[in-house]
Amino acid sequence: MAACAIAVFLYANLPCIRDHLPLPDMTTTQTTIPRIALIAHDKKKDDMIALAAEYRAFLQGCTLSATGTTGGRLINELGLVVERKHSGPIGGDLQIGSLLVDGLIDCVIFLRDPMTPQPHEPDINALVRACDVHNIPCATNVSTERLVLSQLMGTTS
């Protein structure tokens, strides 16, 4: 796991490394089934559950990954099939970032709490930066989550 975290950090932060490593070809790795990562900070978990319930029928047809507690709630409260990673503060955000860098995530839904300091802020910044580097949509609030999921629904139906 530490090697993945280091690779994500180096790839996202060091241009000299990034310039010598090929970017994944998203046209060949993208599947017809959307692969979505779902992450929510503690004060945003209820919002994530509410929106996942709203888009439940669509999400049931997607490949879902989520950080620990968020994934547990999606499974227990909505019955979604979710590959759970560790909790964000103990490496879950970095695990999602590793999947993203490997071309295994098509979009990230990350409901962040901008009003509460996070002990793993560097991991959060690395994940958002990896989204930017790899041109992966990253919804960080309820409005953009709705836009991204609505767009994905329209392109997969």
JORANOR-V204298 format. One record per pair of residues at least 6 apart in sequence whose C-alpha atoms are under 8 Angstrom apart, sorted by the first residue. I is the first residue (numbers start at 1). J is the second residue. D is the distance in whole Angstrom. If there is no record, write none. Layout:
i: (I | I)
j: (J | J)
d: (D | D)
This chain:
i: (1 | 4 | 4 | 4 | 5 | 5 | 5 | 5 | 7 | 8 | 8 | 8 | 8 | 8 | 8 | 9 | 10 | 10 | 11 | 11 | 12 | 12 | 12 | 12 | 12 | 23 | 24 | 24 | 24 | 25 | 26 | 29 | 29 | 30 | 30 | 30 | 32 | 33 | 33 | 33 | 33 | 34 | 34 | 34 | 34 | 34 | 34 | 35 | 35 | 35 | 35 | 35 | 35 | 35 | 35 | 36 | 36 | 36 | 36 | 36 | 36 | 36 | 36 | 36 | 37 | 37 | 37 | 37 | 37 | 37 | 37 | 37 | 37 | 38 | 38 | 38 | 38 | 38 | 38 | 38 | 38 | 38 | 39 | 39 | 39 | 39 | 39 | 39 | 39 | 39 | 40 | 40 | 40 | 40 | 40 | 41 | 41 | 41 | 42 | 43 | 44 | 44 | 44 | 45 | 45 | 47 | 48 | 49 | 49 | 49 | 49 | 51 | 51 | 52 | 52 | 52 | 53 | 55 | 56 | 56 | 58 | 59 | 60 | 60 | 63 | 63 | 64 | 64 | 64 | 65 | 65 | 65 | 65 | 65 | 65 | 66 | 66 | 66 | 66 | 66 | 67 | 67 | 67 | 67 | 67 | 67 | 67 | 67 | 68 | 68 | 68 | 68 | 68 | 68 | 69 | 71 | 71 | 71 | 71 | 72 | 74 | 74 | 75 | 75 | 85 | 85 | 85 | 86 | 86 | 86 | 87 | 88 | 88 | 89 | 89 | 91 | 93 | 93 | 93 | 94 | 94 | 94 | 96 | 97 | 97 | 97 | 99 | 100 | 100 | 100 | 100 | 101 | 101 | 105 | 106 | 106 | 107 | 107 | 107 | 108 | 108 | 108 | 108 | 108 | 109 | 109 | 109 | 109 | 110 | 110 | 110 | 110 | 111 | 111 | 111 | 111 | 112 | 112 | 128 | 131 | 131 | 137 | 139 | 139)
j: (95 | 94 | 95 | 98 | 91 | 94 | 95 | 98 | 98 | 94 | 97 | 98 | 101 | 126 | 130 | 126 | 17 | 18 | 17 | 18 | 18 | 126 | 129 | 130 | 133 | 134 | 101 | 102 | 103 | 103 | 103 | 103 | 104 | 103 | 104 | 106 | 156 | 61 | 62 | 63 | 156 | 62 | 63 | 106 | 107 | 152 | 156 | 62 | 63 | 64 | 65 | 104 | 105 | 106 | 107 | 62 | 63 | 64 | 65 | 105 | 106 | 107 | 108 | 109 | 64 | 65 | 66 | 96 | 105 | 107 | 108 | 109 | 110 | 64 | 65 | 66 | 67 | 70 | 71 | 108 | 109 | 110 | 66 | 67 | 70 | 93 | 108 | 109 | 110 | 111 | 48 | 70 | 110 | 111 | 112 | 111 | 112 | 113 | 113 | 113 | 111 | 112 | 113 | 70 | 111 | 142 | 111 | 73 | 74 | 77 | 78 | 142 | 146 | 59 | 74 | 78 | 78 | 149 | 78 | 80 | 153 | 80 | 80 | 81 | 81 | 82 | 81 | 82 | 83 | 71 | 82 | 83 | 84 | 85 | 96 | 82 | 83 | 84 | 85 | 96 | 84 | 85 | 86 | 87 | 88 | 92 | 93 | 96 | 84 | 85 | 86 | 87 | 88 | 92 | 87 | 82 | 83 | 84 | 85 | 84 | 80 | 82 | 81 | 82 | 92 | 95 | 96 | 92 | 93 | 95 | 93 | 94 | 120 | 119 | 120 | 123 | 123 | 124 | 127 | 123 | 126 | 127 | 127 | 126 | 127 | 130 | 105 | 106 | 130 | 131 | 134 | 130 | 134 | 136 | 136 | 137 | 136 | 137 | 138 | 131 | 136 | 137 | 138 | 139 | 138 | 139 | 140 | 145 | 138 | 139 | 140 | 141 | 139 | 140 | 141 | 142 | 140 | 141 | 138 | 137 | 138 | 148 | 145 | 148)
d: (8 | 7 | 7 | 6 | 8 | 6 | 7 | 7 | 8 | 7 | 7 | 6 | 7 | 7 | 7 | 6 | 7 | 8 | 6 | 5 | 7 | 7 | 6 | 6 | 7 | 7 | 8 | 7 | 6 | 8 | 6 | 6 | 7 | 7 | 8 | 7 | 7 | 7 | 6 | 7 | 7 | 5 | 6 | 6 | 8 | 8 | 8 | 6 | 5 | 6 | 8 | 7 | 5 | 5 | 7 | 7 | 6 | 5 | 6 | 6 | 6 | 5 | 6 | 7 | 6 | 5 | 5 | 7 | 7 | 6 | 5 | 6 | 8 | 7 | 6 | 5 | 7 | 7 | 8 | 6 | 5 | 6 | 6 | 6 | 6 | 8 | 8 | 6 | 5 | 6 | 7 | 6 | 6 | 5 | 6 | 6 | 5 | 6 | 8 | 7 | 6 | 7 | 7 | 7 | 8 | 7 | 7 | 7 | 7 | 8 | 8 | 8 | 8 | 7 | 8 | 8 | 7 | 8 | 8 | 8 | 7 | 8 | 6 | 7 | 8 | 7 | 7 | 5 | 6 | 7 | 5 | 5 | 6 | 7 | 8 | 7 | 6 | 5 | 6 | 8 | 6 | 5 | 6 | 5 | 6 | 5 | 7 | 8 | 6 | 5 | 5 | 4 | 7 | 7 | 6 | 6 | 7 | 5 | 8 | 7 | 6 | 7 | 6 | 7 | 5 | 7 | 8 | 4 | 8 | 8 | 8 | 8 | 7 | 7 | 5 | 8 | 6 | 6 | 7 | 6 | 8 | 7 | 8 | 8 | 5 | 7 | 6 | 8 | 7 | 7 | 8 | 7 | 7 | 8 | 6 | 7 | 6 | 5 | 6 | 8 | 7 | 6 | 5 | 6 | 6 | 5 | 6 | 6 | 7 | 6 | 5 | 7 | 7 | 5 | 5 | 7 | 6 | 7 | 7 | 7 | 6 | 8 | 5 | 7)
